Amino acid sequence: MIKKISQASMIAVLLSASTTWAASFDCDKAAATDEKAICAHRALNDMDVKMALLFELDKRFVPMGGRDALIDQQKAWLRQRQACGARVACLTGVYQQRIETLRDIIDTRVVTHGPF
């Protein structure tokens, strides 16, 4: 319960930030077509916020050996996102998949084996 409250607080803080920022990049500096599409569509921007938050949480919670793999997976996912270009349906799908994967890491590796 406390984790859900703290996650909700972090999301609220990120959402209240400047509207020119997605979670993982500055929309004012967006050059790639996928980034421009994310900045132009509120739902994609919100997914980016959620994904970035989950990624940062996962990096903190997984053991050191798992962090390198997690970062490599994120880089591969970013290439997949970039391949979508400006196609909103494609971007939505890759975000949904990544968010599910990152949540699964918390559910299976952290909650069941957590430091608490």
Biopython code that builds the backbone (N, CA, C, O; Angstrom):
import numpy as np
from Bio.PDB.StructureBuilder import StructureBuilder

atoms = [
    (1, "MET", "N", (0.820, -1.188, 0.000)),
    (1, "MET", "CA", (0.000, 0.000, 0.000)),
    (1, "MET", "C", (0.866, 1.255, 0.000)),
    (1, "MET", "O", (0.597, 2.207, -0.732)),
    (2, "ILE", "N", (1.907, 1.246, 0.827)),
    (2, "ILE", "CA", (2.797, 2.412, 0.890)),
    (2, "ILE", "C", (3.479, 2.613, -0.450)),
    (2, "ILE", "O", (3.661, 3.747, -0.894)),
    (3, "LYS", "N", (3.863, 1.499, -1.109)),
    (3, "LYS", "CA", (4.524, 1.605, -2.404)),
    (3, "LYS", "C", (3.602, 2.253, -3.426)),
    (3, "LYS", "O", (4.043, 3.091, -4.213)),
    (4, "LYS", "N", (2.323, 1.876, -3.425)),
    (4, "LYS", "CA", (1.369, 2.457, -4.366)),
    (4, "LYS", "C", (1.198, 3.946, -4.112)),
    (4, "LYS", "O", (1.086, 4.728, -5.055)),
    (5, "ILE", "N", (1.178, 4.339, -2.860)),
    (5, "ILE", "CA", (1.047, 5.757, -2.526)),
    (5, "ILE", "C", (2.277, 6.524, -2.986)),
    (5, "ILE", "O", (2.152, 7.606, -3.559)),
    (6, "SER", "N", (3.468, 5.974, -2.741)),
    (6, "SER", "CA", (4.680, 6.679, -3.154)),
    (6, "SER", "C", (4.788, 6.739, -4.669)),
    (6, "SER", "O", (5.245, 7.748, -5.208)),
    (7, "GLN", "N", (4.378, 5.677, -5.377)),
    (7, "GLN", "CA", (4.381, 5.708, -6.839)),
    (7, "GLN", "C", (3.409, 6.763, -7.337)),
    (7, "GLN", "O", (3.724, 7.520, -8.256)),
    (8, "ALA", "N", (2.233, 6.816, -6.738)),
    (8, "ALA", "CA", (1.246, 7.818, -7.146)),
    (8, "ALA", "C", (1.770, 9.223, -6.901)),
    (8, "ALA", "O", (1.537, 10.122, -7.710)),
    (9, "SER", "N", (2.477, 9.423, -5.791)),
    (9, "SER", "CA", (3.053, 10.740, -5.500)),
    (9, "SER", "C", (4.093, 11.121, -6.530)),
    (9, "SER", "O", (4.132, 12.264, -6.985)),
    (10, "MET", "N", (4.947, 10.161, -6.905)),
    (10, "MET", "CA", (5.991, 10.442, -7.894)),
    (10, "MET", "C", (5.365, 10.763, -9.250)),
    (10, "MET", "O", (5.820, 11.674, -9.942)),
    (11, "ILE", "N", (4.332, 10.026, -9.630)),
    (11, "ILE", "CA", (3.659, 10.292, -10.899)),
    (11, "ILE", "C", (3.032, 11.677, -10.877)),
    (11, "ILE", "O", (3.121, 12.410, -11.862)),
    (12, "ALA", "N", (2.401, 12.045, -9.770)),
    (12, "ALA", "CA", (1.785, 13.367, -9.662)),
    (12, "ALA", "C", (2.817, 14.475, -9.818)),
    (12, "ALA", "O", (2.555, 15.484, -10.472)),
    (13, "VAL", "N", (3.972, 14.293, -9.226)),
    (13, "VAL", "CA", (5.040, 15.290, -9.342)),
    (13, "VAL", "C", (5.496, 15.402, -10.786)),
    (13, "VAL", "O", (5.665, 16.507, -11.302)),
    (14, "LEU", "N", (5.697, 14.265, -11.443)),
    (14, "LEU", "CA", (6.139, 14.287, -12.835)),
    (14, "LEU", "C", (5.087, 14.918, -13.740)),
    (14, "LEU", "O", (5.427, 15.661, -14.661)),
    (15, "LEU", "N", (3.818, 14.629, -13.486)),
    (15, "LEU", "CA", (2.757, 15.189, -14.320)),
    (15, "LEU", "C", (2.581, 16.682, -14.111)),
    (15, "LEU", "O", (2.126, 17.383, -15.015)),
    (16, "SER", "N", (2.935, 17.175, -12.938)),
    (16, "SER", "CA", (2.779, 18.597, -12.680)),
    (16, "SER", "C", (3.945, 19.415, -13.222)),
    (16, "SER", "O", (3.910, 20.644, -13.166)),
    (17, "ALA", "N", (4.960, 18.767, -13.737)),
    (17, "ALA", "CA", (6.112, 19.465, -14.308)),
    (17, "ALA", "C", (5.693, 20.171, -15.594)),
    (17, "ALA", "O", (4.572, 20.005, -16.075)),
    (18, "SER", "N", (6.592, 20.941, -16.126)),
    (18, "SER", "CA", (6.347, 21.686, -17.356)),
    (18, "SER", "C", (5.803, 20.788, -18.453)),
    (18, "SER", "O", (6.252, 19.652, -18.602)),
    (19, "THR", "N", (4.843, 21.281, -19.222)),
    (19, "THR", "CA", (4.243, 20.489, -20.285)),
    (19, "THR", "C", (5.190, 20.289, -21.461)),
    (19, "THR", "O", (4.877, 19.515, -22.365)),
    (20, "THR", "N", (6.315, 20.948, -21.477)),
    (20, "THR", "CA", (7.263, 20.742, -22.567)),
    (20, "THR", "C", (8.203, 19.571, -22.282)),
    (20, "THR", "O", (9.116, 19.301, -23.064)),
    (21, "TRP", "N", (7.988, 18.896, -21.196)),
    (21, "TRP", "CA", (8.816, 17.754, -20.848)),
    (21, "TRP", "C", (8.012, 16.476, -20.867)),
    (21, "TRP", "O", (6.951, 16.400, -20.248)),
    (22, "ALA", "N", (8.493, 15.488, -21.556)),
    (22, "ALA", "CA", (8.029, 14.130, -21.355)),
    (22, "ALA", "C", (8.937, 13.605, -20.240)),
    (22, "ALA", "O", (9.848, 14.313, -19.810)),
    (23, "ALA", "N", (8.716, 12.432, -19.785)),
    (23, "ALA", "CA", (9.520, 11.932, -18.665)),
    (23, "ALA", "C", (10.963, 11.681, -19.051)),
    (23, "ALA", "O", (11.863, 11.872, -18.234)),
    (24, "SER", "N", (11.197, 11.262, -20.268)),
    (24, "SER", "CA", (12.542, 10.827, -20.601)),
    (24, "SER", "C", (13.309, 11.760, -21.538)),
    (24, "SER", "O", (14.455, 11.475, -21.884)),
    (25, "PHE", "N", (12.699, 12.860, -21.951)),
    (25, "PHE", "CA", (13.405, 13.798, -22.827)),
    (25, "PHE", "C", (12.709, 15.147, -22.822)),
    (25, "PHE", "O", (11.560, 15.259, -22.396)),
    (26, "ASP", "N", (13.397, 16.158, -23.288)),
    (26, "ASP", "CA", (12.886, 17.523, -23.373)),
    (26, "ASP", "C", (12.154, 17.691, -24.707)),
    (26, "ASP", "O", (12.770, 17.605, -25.769)),
    (27, "CYS", "N", (10.859, 17.926, -24.654)),
    (27, "CYS", "CA", (10.070, 18.069, -25.882)),
    (27, "CYS", "C", (10.517, 19.262, -26.730)),
    (27, "CYS", "O", (10.354, 19.244, -27.950)),
    (28, "ASP", "N", (11.075, 20.288, -26.105)),
    (28, "ASP", "CA", (11.570, 21.424, -26.878)),
    (28, "ASP", "C", (12.757, 21.043, -27.760)),
    (28, "ASP", "O", (13.053, 21.724, -28.742)),
    (29, "LYS", "N", (13.432, 19.956, -27.405)),
    (29, "LYS", "CA", (14.592, 19.504, -28.173)),
    (29, "LYS", "C", (14.293, 18.243, -28.979)),
    (29, "LYS", "O", (15.200, 17.657, -29.568)),
    (30, "ALA", "N", (13.038, 17.825, -29.009)),
    (30, "ALA", "CA", (12.657, 16.615, -29.738)),
    (30, "ALA", "C", (12.951, 16.785, -31.221)),
    (30, "ALA", "O", (12.487, 17.736, -31.850)),
    (31, "ALA", "N", (13.716, 15.865, -31.768)),
    (31, "ALA", "CA", (14.060, 15.914, -33.187)),
    (31, "ALA", "C", (13.523, 14.693, -33.926)),
    (31, "ALA", "O", (13.105, 14.792, -35.079)),
    (32, "ALA", "N", (13.536, 13.557, -33.265)),
    (32, "ALA", "CA", (13.091, 12.316, -33.890)),
    (32, "ALA", "C", (11.564, 12.306, -34.012)),
    (32, "ALA", "O", (10.863, 12.913, -33.203)),
    (33, "THR", "N", (11.068, 11.615, -35.024)),
    (33, "THR", "CA", (9.626, 11.590, -35.260)),
    (33, "THR", "C", (8.866, 10.933, -34.108)),
    (33, "THR", "O", (7.755, 11.353, -33.783)),
    (34, "ASP", "N", (9.456, 9.902, -33.485)),
    (34, "ASP", "CA", (8.765, 9.269, -32.358)),
    (34, "ASP", "C", (8.659, 10.237, -31.180)),
    (34, "ASP", "O", (7.622, 10.300, -30.519)),
    (35, "GLU", "N", (9.710, 10.978, -30.923)),
    (35, "GLU", "CA", (9.685, 11.944, -29.820)),
    (35, "GLU", "C", (8.669, 13.058, -30.084)),
    (35, "GLU", "O", (7.946, 13.468, -29.176)),
    (36, "LYS", "N", (8.616, 13.539, -31.306)),
    (36, "LYS", "CA", (7.649, 14.588, -31.650)),
    (36, "LYS", "C", (6.218, 14.091, -31.467)),
    (36, "LYS", "O", (5.357, 14.825, -30.983)),
    (37, "ALA", "N", (5.972, 12.848, -31.855)),
    (37, "ALA", "CA", (4.631, 12.276, -31.697)),
    (37, "ALA", "C", (4.274, 12.134, -30.220)),
    (37, "ALA", "O", (3.137, 12.399, -29.830)),
    (38, "ILE", "N", (5.220, 11.727, -29.409)),
    (38, "ILE", "CA", (4.992, 11.578, -27.969)),
    (38, "ILE", "C", (4.651, 12.931, -27.354)),
    (38, "ILE", "O", (3.741, 13.033, -26.531)),
    (39, "CYS", "N", (5.367, 13.945, -27.746)),
    (39, "CYS", "CA", (5.117, 15.285, -27.216)),
    (39, "CYS", "C", (3.780, 15.846, -27.694)),
    (39, "CYS", "O", (3.159, 16.645, -26.994)),
    (40, "ALA", "N", (3.339, 15.440, -28.867)),
    (40, "ALA", "CA", (2.104, 15.965, -29.441)),
    (40, "ALA", "C", (0.849, 15.261, -28.930)),
    (40, "ALA", "O", (-0.255, 15.784, -29.084)),
    (41, "HIS", "N", (1.001, 14.098, -28.333)),
    (41, "HIS", "CA", (-0.151, 13.314, -27.885)),
    (41, "HIS", "C", (-0.074, 13.091, -26.380)),
    (41, "HIS", "O", (0.826, 12.413, -25.883)),
    (42, "ARG", "N", (-1.020, 13.667, -25.673)),
    (42, "ARG", "CA", (-1.018, 13.605, -24.208)),
    (42, "ARG", "C", (-0.974, 12.169, -23.680)),
    (42, "ARG", "O", (-0.265, 11.887, -22.714)),
    (43, "ALA", "N", (-1.723, 11.265, -24.306)),
    (43, "ALA", "CA", (-1.742, 9.876, -23.827)),
    (43, "ALA", "C", (-0.356, 9.236, -23.956)),
    (43, "ALA", "O", (0.073, 8.503, -23.065)),
    (44, "LEU", "N", (0.336, 9.508, -25.049)),
    (44, "LEU", "CA", (1.691, 8.971, -25.218)),
    (44, "LEU", "C", (2.647, 9.614, -24.217)),
    (44, "LEU", "O", (3.510, 8.941, -23.654)),
    (45, "ASN", "N", (2.490, 10.911, -24.000)),
    (45, "ASN", "CA", (3.323, 11.609, -23.026)),
    (45, "ASN", "C", (3.119, 10.991, -21.644)),
    (45, "ASN", "O", (4.082, 10.760, -20.913)),
    (46, "ASP", "N", (1.865, 10.725, -21.291)),
    (46, "ASP", "CA", (1.575, 10.117, -19.998)),
    (46, "ASP", "C", (2.192, 8.721, -19.887)),
    (46, "ASP", "O", (2.702, 8.344, -18.832)),
    (47, "MET", "N", (2.141, 7.958, -20.981)),
    (47, "MET", "CA", (2.774, 6.633, -20.972)),
    (47, "MET", "C", (4.281, 6.754, -20.814)),
    (47, "MET", "O", (4.907, 5.930, -20.148)),
    (48, "ASP", "N", (4.864, 7.778, -21.425)),
    (48, "ASP", "CA", (6.296, 7.993, -21.289)),
    (48, "ASP", "C", (6.657, 8.301, -19.834)),
    (48, "ASP", "O", (7.669, 7.823, -19.322)),
    (49, "VAL", "N", (5.831, 9.093, -19.184)),
    (49, "VAL", "CA", (6.046, 9.402, -17.768)),
    (49, "VAL", "C", (6.010, 8.122, -16.941)),
    (49, "VAL", "O", (6.897, 7.872, -16.125)),
    (50, "LYS", "N", (4.982, 7.321, -17.159)),
    (50, "LYS", "CA", (4.820, 6.081, -16.405)),
    (50, "LYS", "C", (5.982, 5.119, -16.669)),
    (50, "LYS", "O", (6.527, 4.529, -15.737)),
    (51, "MET", "N", (6.355, 4.966, -17.937)),
    (51, "MET", "CA", (7.443, 4.067, -18.290)),
    (51, "MET", "C", (8.751, 4.520, -17.652)),
    (51, "MET", "O", (9.484, 3.702, -17.097)),
    (52, "ALA", "N", (9.046, 5.802, -17.727)),
    (52, "ALA", "CA", (10.299, 6.313, -17.172)),
    (52, "ALA", "C", (10.347, 6.130, -15.658)),
    (52, "ALA", "O", (11.390, 5.786, -15.102)),
    (53, "LEU", "N", (9.230, 6.357, -15.003)),
    (53, "LEU", "CA", (9.160, 6.167, -13.556)),
    (53, "LEU", "C", (9.397, 4.702, -13.187)),
    (53, "LEU", "O", (10.182, 4.403, -12.288)),
    (54, "LEU", "N", (8.722, 3.803, -13.877)),
    (54, "LEU", "CA", (8.907, 2.379, -13.600)),
    (54, "LEU", "C", (10.342, 1.940, -13.877)),
    (54, "LEU", "O", (10.907, 1.148, -13.122)),
    (55, "PHE", "N", (10.928, 2.447, -14.949)),
    (55, "PHE", "CA", (12.309, 2.096, -15.280)),
    (55, "PHE", "C", (13.257, 2.547, -14.171)),
    (55, "PHE", "O", (14.142, 1.794, -13.764)),
    (56, "GLU", "N", (13.075, 3.767, -13.686)),
    (56, "GLU", "CA", (13.929, 4.269, -12.606)),
    (56, "GLU", "C", (13.739, 3.459, -11.322)),
    (56, "GLU", "O", (14.708, 3.173, -10.619)),
    (57, "LEU", "N", (12.498, 3.093, -11.017)),
    (57, "LEU", "CA", (12.247, 2.262, -9.844)),
    (57, "LEU", "C", (12.905, 0.898, -9.998)),
    (57, "LEU", "O", (13.548, 0.406, -9.070)),
    (58, "ASP", "N", (12.747, 0.294, -11.155)),
    (58, "ASP", "CA", (13.350, -1.018, -11.392)),
    (58, "ASP", "C", (14.870, -0.965, -11.256)),
    (58, "ASP", "O", (15.476, -1.864, -10.673)),
    (59, "LYS", "N", (15.485, 0.089, -11.796)),
    (59, "LYS", "CA", (16.951, 0.208, -11.683)),
    (59, "LYS", "C", (17.389, 0.246, -10.226)),
    (59, "LYS", "O", (18.458, -0.261, -9.885)),
    (60, "ARG", "N", (16.583, 0.835, -9.377)),
    (60, "ARG", "CA", (16.944, 0.938, -7.957)),
    (60, "ARG", "C", (16.720, -0.374, -7.218)),
    (60, "ARG", "O", (17.425, -0.678, -6.256)),
    (61, "PHE", "N", (15.744, -1.146, -7.665)),
    (61, "PHE", "CA", (15.362, -2.341, -6.921)),
    (61, "PHE", "C", (16.042, -3.626, -7.373)),
    (61, "PHE", "O", (16.214, -4.537, -6.563)),
    (62, "VAL", "N", (16.432, -3.728, -8.636)),
    (62, "VAL", "CA", (17.044, -4.983, -9.090)),
    (62, "VAL", "C", (18.489, -5.051, -8.603)),
    (62, "VAL", "O", (19.142, -4.020, -8.442)),
    (63, "PRO", "N", (18.986, -6.258, -8.371)),
    (63, "PRO", "CA", (20.376, -6.400, -7.942)),
    (63, "PRO", "C", (21.331, -5.886, -9.020)),
    (63, "PRO", "O", (20.957, -5.764, -10.187)),
    (64, "MET", "N", (22.557, -5.590, -8.620)),
    (64, "MET", "CA", (23.537, -4.994, -9.537)),
    (64, "MET", "C", (23.673, -5.774, -10.839)),
    (64, "MET", "O", (23.721, -5.168, -11.909)),
    (65, "GLY", "N", (23.736, -7.078, -10.778)),
    (65, "GLY", "CA", (23.875, -7.878, -11.998)),
    (65, "GLY", "C", (22.701, -7.707, -12.943)),
    (65, "GLY", "O", (22.858, -7.845, -14.156)),
    (66, "GLY", "N", (21.540, -7.412, -12.410)),
    (66, "GLY", "CA", (20.357, -7.235, -13.237)),
    (66, "GLY", "C", (20.239, -5.855, -13.843)),
    (66, "GLY", "O", (19.507, -5.671, -14.816)),
    (67, "ARG", "N", (20.939, -4.885, -13.295)),
    (67, "ARG", "CA", (20.835, -3.511, -13.807)),
    (67, "ARG", "C", (21.383, -3.389, -15.220)),
    (67, "ARG", "O", (20.778, -2.734, -16.067)),
    (68, "ASP", "N", (22.514, -4.010, -15.475)),
    (68, "ASP", "CA", (23.083, -3.928, -16.825)),
    (68, "ASP", "C", (22.130, -4.541, -17.850)),
    (68, "ASP", "O", (21.946, -3.998, -18.939)),
    (69, "ALA", "N", (21.531, -5.669, -17.495)),
    (69, "ALA", "CA", (20.575, -6.303, -18.403)),
    (69, "ALA", "C", (19.354, -5.406, -18.602)),
    (69, "ALA", "O", (18.854, -5.273, -19.719)),
    (70, "LEU", "N", (18.879, -4.798, -17.532)),
    (70, "LEU", "CA", (17.731, -3.898, -17.611)),
    (70, "LEU", "C", (18.033, -2.703, -18.516)),
    (70, "LEU", "O", (17.196, -2.306, -19.327)),
    (71, "ILE", "N", (19.216, -2.139, -18.376)),
    (71, "ILE", "CA", (19.614, -0.999, -19.211)),
    (71, "ILE", "C", (19.739, -1.421, -20.671)),
    (71, "ILE", "O", (19.332, -0.681, -21.566)),
    (72, "ASP", "N", (20.296, -2.599, -20.917)),
    (72, "ASP", "CA", (20.393, -3.109, -22.293)),
    (72, "ASP", "C", (19.002, -3.316, -22.893)),
    (72, "ASP", "O", (18.773, -3.005, -24.061)),
    (73, "GLN", "N", (18.075, -3.843, -22.088)),
    (73, "GLN", "CA", (16.704, -4.040, -22.556)),
    (73, "GLN", "C", (16.045, -2.699, -22.872)),
    (73, "GLN", "O", (15.287, -2.587, -23.836)),
    (74, "GLN", "N", (16.332, -1.694, -22.065)),
    (74, "GLN", "CA", (15.755, -0.366, -22.303)),
    (74, "GLN", "C", (16.288, 0.229, -23.608)),
    (74, "GLN", "O", (15.540, 0.843, -24.368)),
    (75, "LYS", "N", (17.568, 0.045, -23.856)),
    (75, "LYS", "CA", (18.150, 0.546, -25.110)),
    (75, "LYS", "C", (17.517, -0.150, -26.310)),
    (75, "LYS", "O", (17.228, 0.492, -27.320)),
    (76, "ALA", "N", (17.302, -1.450, -26.203)),
    (76, "ALA", "CA", (16.652, -2.195, -27.293)),
    (76, "ALA", "C", (15.214, -1.710, -27.481)),
    (76, "ALA", "O", (14.737, -1.571, -28.607)),
    (77, "TRP", "N", (14.536, -1.458, -26.368)),
    (77, "TRP", "CA", (13.169, -0.939, -26.449)),
    (77, "TRP", "C", (13.140, 0.437, -27.100)),
    (77, "TRP", "O", (12.247, 0.722, -27.898)),
    (78, "LEU", "N", (14.095, 1.289, -26.776)),
    (78, "LEU", "CA", (14.146, 2.619, -27.389)),
    (78, "LEU", "C", (14.322, 2.523, -28.908)),
    (78, "LEU", "O", (13.758, 3.329, -29.648)),
    (79, "ARG", "N", (15.095, 1.548, -29.370)),
    (79, "ARG", "CA", (15.236, 1.338, -30.820)),
    (79, "ARG", "C", (13.900, 0.900, -31.420)),
    (79, "ARG", "O", (13.535, 1.315, -32.520)),
    (80, "GLN", "N", (13.183, 0.061, -30.685)),
    (80, "GLN", "CA", (11.864, -0.389, -31.129)),
    (80, "GLN", "C", (10.895, 0.794, -31.190)),
    (80, "GLN", "O", (10.137, 0.929, -32.150)),
    (81, "ARG", "N", (10.920, 1.639, -30.174)),
    (81, "ARG", "CA", (10.063, 2.821, -30.157)),
    (81, "ARG", "C", (10.398, 3.726, -31.332)),
    (81, "ARG", "O", (9.500, 4.234, -32.004)),
    (82, "GLN", "N", (11.671, 3.927, -31.579)),
    (82, "GLN", "CA", (12.097, 4.800, -32.667)),
    (82, "GLN", "C", (11.631, 4.258, -34.014)),
    (82, "GLN", "O", (11.303, 5.028, -34.917)),
    (83, "ALA", "N", (11.602, 2.939, -34.149)),
    (83, "ALA", "CA", (11.165, 2.330, -35.407)),
    (83, "ALA", "C", (9.689, 2.611, -35.699)),
    (83, "ALA", "O", (9.262, 2.520, -36.850)),
    (84, "CYS", "N", (8.918, 2.947, -34.682)),
    (84, "CYS", "CA", (7.502, 3.291, -34.883)),
    (84, "CYS", "C", (7.343, 4.617, -35.606)),
    (84, "CYS", "O", (6.311, 4.863, -36.232)),
    (85, "GLY", "N", (8.345, 5.467, -35.527)),
    (85, "GLY", "CA", (8.208, 6.792, -36.118)),
    (85, "GLY", "C", (7.070, 7.547, -35.459)),
    (85, "GLY", "O", (6.972, 7.570, -34.233)),
    (86, "ALA", "N", (6.213, 8.160, -36.250)),
    (86, "ALA", "CA", (5.104, 8.962, -35.720)),
    (86, "ALA", "C", (3.802, 8.181, -35.630)),
    (86, "ALA", "O", (2.754, 8.764, -35.351)),
    (87, "ARG", "N", (3.849, 6.873, -35.860)),
    (87, "ARG", "CA", (2.627, 6.059, -35.830)),
    (87, "ARG", "C", (2.163, 5.866, -34.385)),
    (87, "ARG", "O", (2.770, 5.121, -33.616)),
    (88, "VAL", "N", (1.086, 6.545, -34.041)),
    (88, "VAL", "CA", (0.585, 6.572, -32.667)),
    (88, "VAL", "C", (0.189, 5.174, -32.192)),
    (88, "VAL", "O", (0.480, 4.808, -31.053)),
    (89, "ALA", "N", (-0.460, 4.400, -33.035)),
    (89, "ALA", "CA", (-0.876, 3.045, -32.629)),
    (89, "ALA", "C", (0.340, 2.180, -32.306)),
    (89, "ALA", "O", (0.325, 1.420, -31.338)),
    (90, "CYS", "N", (1.368, 2.291, -33.098)),
    (90, "CYS", "CA", (2.605, 1.537, -32.857)),
    (90, "CYS", "C", (3.255, 1.986, -31.551)),
    (90, "CYS", "O", (3.654, 1.159, -30.730)),
    (91, "LEU", "N", (3.357, 3.285, -31.368)),
    (91, "LEU", "CA", (3.949, 3.820, -30.135)),
    (91, "LEU", "C", (3.147, 3.395, -28.909)),
    (91, "LEU", "O", (3.718, 3.032, -27.881)),
    (92, "THR", "N", (1.833, 3.442, -29.024)),
    (92, "THR", "CA", (0.978, 3.018, -27.911)),
    (92, "THR", "C", (1.254, 1.561, -27.562)),
    (92, "THR", "O", (1.374, 1.212, -26.388)),
    (93, "GLY", "N", (1.354, 0.720, -28.572)),
    (93, "GLY", "CA", (1.616, -0.694, -28.345)),
    (93, "GLY", "C", (2.959, -0.964, -27.694)),
    (93, "GLY", "O", (3.044, -1.771, -26.769)),
    (94, "VAL", "N", (4.015, -0.298, -28.163)),
    (94, "VAL", "CA", (5.327, -0.553, -27.566)),
    (94, "VAL", "C", (5.393, -0.001, -26.144)),
    (94, "VAL", "O", (6.055, -0.587, -25.287)),
    (95, "TYR", "N", (4.718, 1.114, -25.884)),
    (95, "TYR", "CA", (4.676, 1.630, -24.512)),
    (95, "TYR", "C", (3.915, 0.680, -23.592)),
    (95, "TYR", "O", (4.370, 0.389, -22.486)),
    (96, "GLN", "N", (2.763, 0.198, -24.042)),
    (96, "GLN", "CA", (1.988, -0.718, -23.214)),
    (96, "GLN", "C", (2.793, -1.963, -22.875)),
    (96, "GLN", "O", (2.774, -2.438, -21.739)),
    (97, "GLN", "N", (3.498, -2.486, -23.865)),
    (97, "GLN", "CA", (4.314, -3.684, -23.653)),
    (97, "GLN", "C", (5.456, -3.408, -22.671)),
    (97, "GLN", "O", (5.718, -4.220, -21.783)),
    (98, "ARG", "N", (6.129, -2.282, -22.823)),
    (98, "ARG", "CA", (7.263, -1.962, -21.942)),
    (98, "ARG", "C", (6.790, -1.706, -20.513)),
    (98, "ARG", "O", (7.423, -2.157, -19.559)),
    (99, "ILE", "N", (5.693, -0.993, -20.366)),
    (99, "ILE", "CA", (5.148, -0.731, -19.033)),
    (99, "ILE", "C", (4.792, -2.048, -18.355)),
    (99, "ILE", "O", (5.076, -2.232, -17.171)),
    (100, "GLU", "N", (4.180, -2.951, -19.084)),
    (100, "GLU", "CA", (3.829, -4.260, -18.520)),
    (100, "GLU", "C", (5.084, -5.023, -18.090)),
    (100, "GLU", "O", (5.112, -5.626, -17.018)),
    (101, "THR", "N", (6.111, -4.993, -18.924)),
    (101, "THR", "CA", (7.366, -5.671, -18.601)),
    (101, "THR", "C", (7.999, -5.072, -17.349)),
    (101, "THR", "O", (8.445, -5.810, -16.470)),
    (102, "LEU", "N", (8.044, -3.753, -17.258)),
    (102, "LEU", "CA", (8.652, -3.097, -16.102)),
    (102, "LEU", "C", (7.844, -3.328, -14.826)),
    (102, "LEU", "O", (8.415, -3.488, -13.747)),
    (103, "ARG", "N", (6.524, -3.346, -14.946)),
    (103, "ARG", "CA", (5.682, -3.668, -13.779)),
    (103, "ARG", "C", (5.911, -5.101, -13.327)),
    (103, "ARG", "O", (5.942, -5.390, -12.131)),
    (104, "ASP", "N", (6.070, -5.991, -14.293)),
    (104, "ASP", "CA", (6.290, -7.403, -13.980)),
    (104, "ASP", "C", (7.583, -7.591, -13.189)),
    (104, "ASP", "O", (7.655, -8.440, -12.300)),
    (105, "ILE", "N", (8.593, -6.804, -13.513)),
    (105, "ILE", "CA", (9.859, -6.879, -12.768)),
    (105, "ILE", "C", (9.614, -6.527, -11.308)),
    (105, "ILE", "O", (10.124, -7.198, -10.411)),
    (106, "ILE", "N", (8.848, -5.495, -11.071)),
    (106, "ILE", "CA", (8.543, -5.106, -9.688)),
    (106, "ILE", "C", (7.722, -6.198, -9.007)),
    (106, "ILE", "O", (8.001, -6.568, -7.866)),
    (107, "ASP", "N", (6.719, -6.708, -9.700)),
    (107, "ASP", "CA", (5.836, -7.715, -9.104)),
    (107, "ASP", "C", (6.555, -9.030, -8.807)),
    (107, "ASP", "O", (6.319, -9.642, -7.765)),
    (108, "THR", "N", (7.423, -9.464, -9.705)),
    (108, "THR", "CA", (8.045, -10.779, -9.532)),
    (108, "THR", "C", (9.392, -10.754, -8.835)),
    (108, "THR", "O", (9.736, -11.702, -8.131)),
    (109, "ARG", "N", (10.151, -9.702, -9.014)),
    (109, "ARG", "CA", (11.498, -9.669, -8.435)),
    (109, "ARG", "C", (11.599, -8.843, -7.171)),
    (109, "ARG", "O", (12.447, -9.107, -6.318)),
    (110, "VAL", "N", (10.740, -7.846, -7.042)),
    (110, "VAL", "CA", (10.863, -6.945, -5.899)),
    (110, "VAL", "C", (9.859, -7.309, -4.812)),
    (110, "VAL", "O", (10.242, -7.548, -3.667)),
    (111, "VAL", "N", (8.597, -7.352, -5.161)),
    (111, "VAL", "CA", (7.562, -7.601, -4.168)),
    (111, "VAL", "C", (7.753, -8.968, -3.510)),
    (111, "VAL", "O", (7.596, -9.093, -2.295)),
    (112, "THR", "N", (8.088, -9.982, -4.290)),
    (112, "THR", "CA", (8.233, -11.337, -3.728)),
    (112, "THR", "C", (9.550, -11.542, -2.996)),
    (112, "THR", "O", (9.640, -12.431, -2.149)),
    (113, "HIS", "N", (10.586, -10.740, -3.298)),
    (113, "HIS", "CA", (11.890, -10.927, -2.687)),
    (113, "HIS", "C", (12.413, -9.669, -2.007)),
    (113, "HIS", "O", (13.567, -9.609, -1.585)),
    (114, "GLY", "N", (11.558, -8.681, -1.909)),
    (114, "GLY", "CA", (11.953, -7.347, -1.459)),
    (114, "GLY", "C", (12.806, -7.284, -0.200)),
    (114, "GLY", "O", (12.932, -8.260, 0.540)),
    (115, "PRO", "N", (13.374, -6.135, 0.018)),
    (115, "PRO", "CA", (14.256, -5.929, 1.154)),
    (115, "PRO", "C", (13.501, -5.654, 2.443)),
    (115, "PRO", "O", (14.106, -5.202, 3.415)),
    (116, "PHE", "N", (12.204, -5.910, 2.484)),
    (116, "PHE", "CA", (11.394, -5.566, 3.638)),
    (116, "PHE", "C", (11.063, -6.761, 4.449)),
    (116, "PHE", "O", (10.380, -6.646, 5.467)),
]
sb = StructureBuilder()
sb.init_structure("model")
sb.init_model(0)
sb.init_chain("A")
sb.init_seg("    ")
for serial, (resi, resn, name, xyz) in enumerate(atoms, 1):
    if name == "N":
        sb.init_residue(resn, " ", resi, " ")
    sb.init_atom(name, np.array(xyz, "f"), 0.0, 1.0, " ", f" {name:<3s}", serial, name[0])
structure = sb.get_structure()
